[in-house]
Amino acid sequence: MRFYEYEAKALFRRHALPLGQSRVVANAQEARTAFEELGGGPVVLKSQVLSGGRMKAGAVKFADNADQAARDTETIFPIEVNGQK
């Protein structure tokens, strides 16, 4: 089976496994809002693709503030990882 990270986390939550907080976002403004909801960082932004190699492709970023989270989100979205956006 292959899961997106957010799907796997939902499954783990249903079985009461401890997890860090997370949010799925669709644009830079949602990333800014999620950063603030999560308590102000630092946060890790990750592309949700069904493939390894996100870090090498530049689709994983670390943000220390809401502006950086928004900028990095705009950077990550156009990146293709093994042919997947």
C-alpha positions in Angstrom: 0.0 0.0 0.0 1.1 3.6 -0.7 -0.2 6.5 1.3 0.4 10.2 1.2 1.9 11.3 4.5 -1.3 13.1 5.5 -3.3 9.9 4.9 -1.0 7.8 6.9 -1.2 10.3 9.8 -5.0 10.1 9.7 -4.8 6.3 10.0 -2.3 6.5 12.8 -4.6 9.0 14.7 -7.5 6.6 14.4 -5.4 4.1 16.3 -4.3 6.6 18.9 -0.7 6.7 17.9 1.1 9.9 19.1 1.8 12.4 16.3 3.0 15.9 16.0 0.5 18.5 14.8 0.2 19.0 11.0 -1.9 20.8 8.4 -2.4 20.3 4.7 -2.4 23.5 2.7 -3.2 24.4 -0.9 -1.6 27.8 -1.2 0.8 30.3 0.5 -1.9 32.0 2.5 -3.0 28.7 4.0 0.6 28.0 4.9 0.8 31.3 6.7 -2.4 30.6 8.6 -1.3 27.0 9.4 2.1 28.3 10.7 0.3 30.6 13.1 -2.2 27.9 14.2 0.6 25.5 14.9 2.1 27.9 17.4 4.7 29.7 15.5 7.3 27.2 14.4 9.8 26.2 13.4 7.9 24.0 10.9 8.7 21.6 8.1 7.0 22.1 4.7 6.8 18.9 2.6 5.4 18.1 -0.8 2.9 15.3 -0.7 3.9 12.9 -3.5 3.8 9.2 -3.6 7.6 8.9 -4.2 10.8 9.2 -2.3 13.3 11.9 -3.1 11.4 14.9 -1.8 14.4 16.3 0.0 16.8 15.9 -2.9 14.3 17.6 -5.2 14.0 20.6 -2.9 10.4 19.8 -2.0 11.1 19.8 1.8 11.7 23.2 3.4 12.1 24.4 7.0 10.5 27.7 8.0 11.0 29.8 11.2 8.3 32.3 10.5 5.0 32.7 8.7 6.4 34.8 5.8 9.1 32.2 5.2 6.4 29.4 5.3 4.4 31.3 2.7 7.4 31.9 0.4 8.6 28.3 0.7 5.1 27.0 -0.1 5.2 28.9 -3.4 8.6 27.4 -4.1 7.6 23.9 -3.4 4.3 23.7 -5.3 5.8 23.8 -8.9 8.5 21.2 -8.1 8.1 17.8 -9.7 9.4 14.8 -7.8 9.8 11.8 -10.1 7.2 13.2 -12.4 4.7 14.1 -9.6 3.6 17.5 -8.5 
